[in-house]
């Protein structure tokens, strides 16, 4: 499987750390909470390997989570700037 993300830290911008931490604290779904916590770890400088070990998932899973997190963030940014139209959930948690 090929990923369009750099290896190591910097997969998720540090500026997103507060968003992922807030959503993780409010999330009721365990799997989604783990994903958000892993993204938070990446945003503060932990490696994919670190997140993989903490959440007992494959490294590929963490890369997919990071890719999805970046895609959600990109959609949210486009929605705010008015570039994209349609319904995009961005980083809004469905249970909030």
C-alpha positions in Angstrom: 0.0 0.0 0.0 1.3 3.5 -0.9 0.7 6.6 1.2 1.0 10.2 0.1 2.4 11.2 3.5 6.0 11.8 4.7 7.5 9.3 7.1 8.0 10.3 10.7 6.7 13.4 12.4 4.9 16.2 10.7 2.1 14.1 9.3 -0.5 16.3 11.0 0.1 20.0 11.4 0.8 21.1 15.0 -1.9 23.7 14.6 -4.5 20.9 14.5 -3.5 19.4 17.9 -6.2 21.3 19.9 -8.9 20.2 17.5 -8.0 16.5 17.7 -7.6 16.6 21.5 -11.0 18.4 22.0 -12.8 15.9 19.7 -11.1 12.9 21.3 -12.2 14.1 24.8 -15.8 14.5 23.6 -16.1 11.4 21.5 -18.1 8.4 22.7 -17.1 5.9 20.1 -13.9 4.1 21.2 -12.5 3.4 17.8 -13.0 7.0 16.6 -11.6 8.3 19.9 -8.5 6.2 19.4 -8.1 7.6 15.8 -8.4 11.1 17.1 -5.9 10.5 19.9 -3.5 9.0 17.4 -3.9 12.1 15.2 -3.3 14.2 18.3 -0.1 12.3 19.0 1.1 12.8 15.5 0.3 16.5 15.7 2.5 17.0 18.7 5.5 15.2 17.2 5.1 11.5 18.0 5.9 9.1 15.2 3.6 6.7 13.4 5.4 3.8 15.1 4.7 5.4 18.5 0.9 5.7 17.8 0.8 2.2 16.3 2.3 0.8 19.5 0.1 2.8 21.8 -3.2 1.9 20.1 -2.2 -1.7 19.1 -2.9 -1.2 15.4 -0.8 -1.7 12.3 1.4 1.1 11.0 -0.7 1.2 7.8 -3.8 2.0 9.9 -2.1 5.0 11.5 -1.0 6.3 8.0 -4.6 5.8 6.8 -5.9 7.8 9.8 -3.4 10.6 9.1 -4.4 10.7 5.5 -8.0 10.8 6.4 -7.4 13.5 9.0 -5.6 15.6 6.4 -8.3 15.1 3.9 -11.0 16.2 6.4 -8.9 19.2 7.3 -8.5 20.2 3.6 -12.2 19.9 3.0 -13.0 22.0 6.1 -10.5 24.7 4.9 -12.0 24.7 1.4 -15.5 25.0 2.9 -14.5 28.0 5.0 -12.9 29.7 2.1 -15.9 29.1 -0.2 -14.0 27.1 -2.7 -16.0 23.9 -2.3 -19.7 23.4 -2.2 -21.8 20.5 -1.0 -22.0 18.8 2.3 -18.7 18.1 4.0 -18.4 17.0 7.5 -14.8 18.2 7.9 -13.5 17.4 11.3 -16.9 17.7 12.9 -17.6 14.7 15.0 -20.9 13.0 14.1 -21.9 12.5 17.8 -21.4 16.1 18.8 
